[in-house]
């Protein structure tokens, strides 16, 4: 029997999306078990990891887990947390690029110009005072199917500050 067939699609061990500790797969199942956070089921069709107690979903890109949001508050909180981390490292964000798959989810929560502001030019929507742009279609850059957003930093630092690098 092929040993690879005994484990879920992500292999015999993964890092827990919550606490990042190494967790083992249960053989002959699609499940990983974290002693702190419970069971995670690997869905081979969607290549998602589903936290069974909460229903939260993650996808993996370059060895990092990214939560797949279904509510605007989740992604807004994640962006706010990333901005705080960036600030504590001594940087300032200049814009936010959000994965285009979240456009409908977050659009109504973005700050826009007010009707009493007399300006005929189209204003860029903002979040936390930063201009918001949406990613290109995922066919051009497949990472946007998984990652949620990227922060662009002030000049003098690397051009983009993708979320995936915030927690390393």
C-alpha positions as a printed NumPy array, in Angstrom:
array([[  0.   ,   0.   ,   0.   ],
       [  1.261,   3.471,  -0.888],
       [  2.093,   5.297,   2.37 ],
       [  1.038,   8.634,   0.834],
       [ -2.524,   7.357,   0.507],
       [ -2.781,   6.907,   4.28 ],
       [ -2.667,  10.664,   4.945],
       [ -4.763,  13.675,   3.962],
       [ -3.773,  15.788,   0.935],
       [ -1.375,  18.028,   2.891],
       [  0.77 ,  15.131,   4.121],
       [  1.484,  13.553,   7.479],
       [  2.057,  16.861,   9.325],
       [  1.066,  20.5  ,   8.946],
       [  1.322,  23.607,  11.093],
       [ -1.87 ,  24.547,  12.911],
       [ -3.37 ,  27.662,  11.279],
       [ -4.144,  29.06 ,  14.756],
       [ -1.034,  28.402,  16.85 ],
       [  1.423,  27.341,  14.125],
       [  2.603,  24.3  ,  16.11 ],
       [  3.161,  21.119,  14.178],
       [  0.116,  18.832,  14.153],
       [ -0.186,  15.291,  12.873],
       [ -2.649,  13.739,  10.5  ],
       [ -4.861,  10.921,  11.642],
       [ -4.066,   7.986,   9.375],
       [ -6.713,   6.769,   6.946],
       [ -8.737,   9.994,   7.413],
       [ -8.727,  13.527,   6.022],
       [ -8.222,  14.955,   9.517],
       [ -5.449,  16.704,  11.43 ],
       [ -5.69 ,  17.066,  15.186],
       [ -4.332,  20.   ,  17.189],
       [ -4.279,  19.435,  20.963],
       [ -5.213,  23.092,  21.537],
       [ -7.647,  23.809,  18.687],
       [ -9.253,  20.501,  17.819],
       [ -9.846,  18.83 ,  14.487],
       [ -9.149,  20.204,  11.024],
       [-10.419,  18.395,   7.971],
       [ -8.616,  18.577,   4.625],
       [-10.978,  18.919,   1.68 ],
       [ -9.226,  17.385,  -1.36 ],
       [-11.694,  18.972,  -3.827],
       [-11.188,  22.59 ,  -2.72 ],
       [ -7.716,  22.112,  -1.191],
       [ -8.985,  23.847,   1.931],
       [ -8.437,  23.051,   5.567],
       [-11.658,  23.311,   7.559],
       [-11.691,  23.813,  11.333],
       [-14.486,  21.444,  12.331],
       [-15.627,  23.204,  15.548],
       [-15.984,  26.646,  13.888],
       [-16.299,  25.967,  10.161],
       [-13.484,  28.423,   9.392],
       [-11.541,  27.659,   6.224],
       [ -7.89 ,  28.094,   5.286],
       [ -5.874,  27.661,   2.115],
       [ -2.124,  27.267,   1.894],
       [  0.286,  29.369,  -0.183],
       [  4.038,  28.832,   0.012],
       [  3.76 ,  26.927,   3.29 ],
       [  1.586,  29.529,   5.069],
       [ -2.115,  29.217,   5.922],
       [ -4.516,  32.018,   4.958],
       [ -7.998,  32.21 ,   6.37 ],
       [-10.689,  32.411,   3.708],
       [-13.151,  35.021,   4.934],
       [-16.913,  34.951,   4.552],
       [-17.686,  38.115,   6.543],
       [-16.254,  41.624,   6.019],
       [-15.362,  42.034,   9.691],
       [-12.926,  39.12 ,   9.468],
       [-10.849,  40.592,   6.67 ],
       [-11.063,  44.13 ,   8.106],
       [ -9.772,  42.856,  11.455],
       [ -6.956,  40.977,   9.726],
       [ -5.911,  44.129,   7.821],
       [ -6.065,  46.221,  10.998],
       [ -3.891,  43.678,  12.83 ],
       [ -1.348,  43.698,   9.966],
       [ -1.229,  47.507,  10.01 ],
       [ -0.505,  47.417,  13.752],
       [  2.332,  44.932,  13.237],
       [  3.77 ,  46.998,  10.414],
       [  3.663,  50.123,  12.572],
       [  5.423,  48.386,  15.479],
       [  8.206,  47.431,  13.05 ],
       [  8.68 ,  51.124,  12.268],
       [  6.921,  51.273,   8.905],
       [  3.873,  53.051,   7.598],
       [  1.557,  51.58 ,   4.977],
       [  0.716,  53.715,   1.95 ],
       [ -1.991,  51.552,   0.373],
       [ -3.893,  48.288,   0.735],
       [ -4.37 ,  45.801,  -2.093],
       [ -7.216,  43.386,  -1.352],
       [ -7.812,  40.154,  -3.266],
       [-10.468,  40.831,  -5.901],
       [-12.527,  37.871,  -4.644],
       [-13.423,  40.034,  -1.617],
       [-14.567,  43.068,  -3.64 ],
       [-18.298,  42.446,  -3.134],
       [-17.75 ,  41.509,   0.503],
       [-15.882,  44.673,   1.561],
       [-17.037,  47.358,  -0.886],
       [-19.877,  48.625,   1.277],
       [-17.464,  49.027,   4.216],
       [-14.939,  51.219,   2.431],
       [-14.723,  54.94 ,   3.136],
       [-15.796,  57.068,   0.179],
       [-16.102,  60.773,  -0.469],
       [-19.19 ,  62.358,   1.036],
       [-21.927,  64.036,  -1.034],
       [-21.199,  67.407,   0.575],
       [-17.614,  67.322,  -0.635],
       [-17.692,  69.194,  -3.905],
       [-15.412,  67.315,  -6.228],
       [-16.224,  65.866,  -9.599],
       [-13.252,  63.536,  -9.646],
       [-13.706,  59.908,  -8.683],
       [-12.188,  59.258,  -5.28 ],
       [-10.271,  56.108,  -4.441],
       [-12.049,  54.186,  -1.672],
       [-10.197,  53.985,   1.63 ],
       [ -9.913,  51.686,   4.592],
       [ -8.369,  52.967,   7.821],
       [ -7.439,  56.103,   5.891],
       [ -5.423,  54.196,   3.269],
       [ -6.32 ,  53.974,  -0.432],
       [ -7.713,  50.563,  -1.359],
       [ -7.089,  48.779,  -4.635],
       [ -8.125,  45.304,  -5.683],
       [ -5.775,  42.639,  -7.011],
       [ -5.567,  41.665, -10.654],
       [ -7.531,  38.631, -11.735],
       [ -6.128,  35.457, -10.254],
       [ -5.157,  33.953, -13.626],
       [ -2.421,  36.599, -13.889],
       [ -1.205,  36.072, -10.315],
       [ -2.463,  32.809,  -8.778],
       [ -1.402,  33.814,  -5.246],
       [ -4.491,  36.058,  -5.111],
       [ -6.694,  32.949,  -5.049],
       [ -5.264,  32.264,  -1.579],
       [ -3.733,  35.357,   0.041],
       [ -6.151,  38.021,   1.238],
       [ -4.326,  41.326,   0.952],
       [ -0.999,  43.075,   0.599],
       [  0.209,  46.3  ,   2.184],
       [  2.429,  48.697,   0.303],
       [  4.982,  50.337,   2.595],
       [  6.442,  53.807,   2.625],
       [  9.386,  54.542,   0.287],
       [ 12.724,  53.178,   1.406],
       [ 11.312,  49.761,   2.204],
       [ 10.456,  46.851,  -0.09 ],
       [  7.654,  47.723,  -2.507],
       [  4.998,  45.347,  -1.195],
       [  4.462,  43.997,   2.268],
       [  2.269,  40.945,   1.663],
       [  0.353,  39.645,   4.624],
       [  2.096,  36.313,   4.333],
       [  5.353,  37.867,   5.565],
       [  3.889,  39.549,   8.619],
       [  4.047,  36.569,  10.939],
       [  7.374,  34.994,  10.049]])
